[in-house]
Amino acid sequence: MERLRSSPLHANISAALDKHLEVIHVVQSRRKDEILNASNRQRRGAPRCRDDRDVFALALAIKELSAATRKVRTVLWCALQMTLPK
């Protein structure tokens, strides 16, 4: 869109995209932690009762991802509207 406009987009657009990417990395990290901790508990022979801290951290990260995704969709729609010819 920047190339089509021949000018940079508003700074908030870049900030929203950066935040979205950051939140994606957080979700990936939480998921990896959950998998790692689950496999460690299984190796130790711990009971199947799960420690919910990993699940809650992942759920919170997914909630933040959902909000960031809604924001970035809106921001990209606005950028498209600014890019289209009048």
HUWOWO-V209007 format. One record per residue. N is the residue number from 1. PHI is phi in degrees with one decimal (none if undefined). PSI is psi in whole degrees, -180 to 180 (none if undefined). NEAR is the number of other C-alpha atoms within 12 Angstrom. Layout:
# HUWOWO-V209007
N|PHI|PSI|NEAR ; N|PHI|PSI|NEAR
This chain:
# HUWOWO-V209007
1|none|-34|21 ; 2|-64.2|-39|18 ; 3|-66.5|-39|10 ; 4|-65.8|-37|15 ; 5|-81.7|-20|16 ; 6|61.9|27|10 ; 7|-157.1|155|13 ; 8|-68.9|153|16 ; 9|-80.5|170|24 ; 10|-59.6|149|20 ; 11|-62.4|-31|14 ; 12|-63.9|-30|18 ; 13|-66.8|-47|25 ; 14|-63.4|-39|20 ; 15|-64.3|-41|18 ; 16|-66.1|-40|26 ; 17|-66.5|-41|26 ; 18|-63.9|-42|18 ; 19|-62.9|-41|23 ; 20|-61.7|-45|28 ; 21|-64.2|-40|19 ; 22|-62.1|-44|19 ; 23|-67.0|-36|26 ; 24|-60.1|-44|24 ; 25|-64.8|-35|19 ; 26|-65.0|-44|23 ; 27|-62.2|-43|28 ; 28|-60.5|-42|20 ; 29|-64.5|-44|19 ; 30|-63.4|-39|24 ; 31|-66.2|-43|24 ; 32|-62.0|-42|18 ; 33|-61.2|-43|20 ; 34|-62.3|-45|24 ; 35|-64.5|-45|19 ; 36|-61.6|-47|15 ; 37|-66.4|-36|21 ; 38|-66.4|-41|24 ; 39|-70.0|-35|16 ; 40|-65.5|-41|17 ; 41|-65.0|-38|17 ; 42|-68.0|-39|16 ; 43|-65.1|-36|12 ; 44|-76.8|-9|11 ; 45|78.5|23|11 ; 46|-66.7|155|14 ; 47|-60.6|160|12 ; 48|-68.8|-10|14 ; 49|-60.5|120|10 ; 50|-89.7|150|18 ; 51|-82.7|118|18 ; 52|-78.1|-5|14 ; 53|-60.5|-41|16 ; 54|-64.6|-42|22 ; 55|-66.4|-42|21 ; 56|-65.6|-40|18 ; 57|-64.2|-41|22 ; 58|-65.7|-42|26 ; 59|-62.7|-41|20 ; 60|-64.6|-41|19 ; 61|-64.3|-39|25 ; 62|-67.8|-36|24 ; 63|-62.2|-44|18 ; 64|-65.8|-36|23 ; 65|-64.3|-40|27 ; 66|-61.3|-46|19 ; 67|-64.9|-43|19 ; 68|-65.7|-36|25 ; 69|-66.2|-43|23 ; 70|-60.7|-43|18 ; 71|-65.2|-44|23 ; 72|-69.3|-33|25 ; 73|-63.3|-43|19 ; 74|-65.0|-43|18 ; 75|-63.4|-42|24 ; 76|-68.0|-35|25 ; 77|-63.6|-44|16 ; 78|-62.1|-41|18 ; 79|-63.4|-39|26 ; 80|-64.5|-42|21 ; 81|-62.4|-36|16 ; 82|-73.3|-25|21 ; 83|-82.9|-34|20 ; 84|-64.2|146|13 ; 85|-68.4|152|9 ; 86|-82.0|none|6
